[in-house]
């Protein structure tokens, strides 16, 4: 886990001192989420316990990306101290990184980290390594400013006019930014801000060209989920307005792209009313085949890389540390391979392999839980609770995490589970919701 220490802070709003946890090394090799947190500017954020003011602490830190051999130090002028003192801070941070590395990974670039006085320049340096140009950053900044103006619009009428005036700027990236901001404010419990963003999203889906395209795409995907068969997939692919929609349909319906599907498509081509339609359907067949083959190749490459990762973890001196260093590669494909290997070892009654694979499973699930927000960790434990007494105990131990927003999330999850026919999950969620509501009622009476 990222190392933290306590720093003494004076609140700028109420001038009261308090202690806050700060992190001064963000190492993507140890913590893959570090890059996104630095890029999003959510490093060392503290909340005053006296007045509730929340804000970022302007603390020096070192950003380390071993894969790209990047060592970047944020050293704001506000940190104070003379040149010698600042160099001592940089030296301490560098040693902290190097002490965590095996000797063979301690390379020269770590001894000469690049120093930045502003977060903006540091993030630009990170993005430059990702192939992001200044022009791309300027375009993203324009989108961010437009989104902020939409959030602050004085009325629905003003927001609607803004959307129509800027239709050419509202694209997939813009919707990604909106969704990301919505997730951030929801995670921080800022319901008023979340509601404003939801209102902007609804207006964008209704009024912007990109929003209408997203809605149309979702309608086709939902239609396939409701009728997951070859005939429906073929009908939707013929109807799909663009390549992106067709790619999503092909990915969703990949198991149905068999001999019978292409036989049906060939029949459609032969029955076409005119040559133009015949050519369109012939091109569609070629596109479907190419997209299917590309998806299969990508899936094969992914599973081969995840199988290699499992071998690396199994043969490592410290499997958990290896898994931690490569946590960004641990995904559904990896878990599928790990699960299949566990089943095979169990079938063959290979106790030695079973023990090693279980160690990896426990290490991986533990790391995944560490990365979860505390609220989600609590929900997972509540879902695994065997009886009411255990649910009540877990809630008593984490009363500070139980909020009305959390109850709402549990209720929505229950409704989704019932809709999908997962009654066992739905009943457990209903019980958890009931117990959470009791905790909230007790707190109100206290």
ABEGO torsion letter per residue (X at the ends): XBBBBBBBBBBAAAGBBBBBBBBABBBAAABAAAAAAAAAGABGBBBBAAAGBBBBBBBBBBBBBAAAGBBBBBBBAAAEEBAAAAAAAAAAAAAAAAAABBAAABBAAAABBBBBABAAAAAAAAAAAAGBBAAAAAAAAAAAAAAAAAAABABAAAAAAAAAAAAAABBAAAAAAAAAAAAAAAAAGBAAAAAAAAAAAAAAAAABAAAAAAAAAAAAAAAAAABBBAAAAAAAAAABABAAAAAAAAAAAAAABBAAAAAAAAAAAAABABAAAAAAAAAAAAAAAAAAAAAAAAAAAAAAAAAAAAAAAAABABAAAAAAAAAAABBAAAAAAAAAAAAAAAAAGBAAAAAAAAAAAAAAAAAAAAABBAAAAAAAAAAABABAAAAAAAAAAAAAABBAAAAAAAAAAAAAAAAAGBAAAAAAAAAAAAAAAAAAAAAAAX
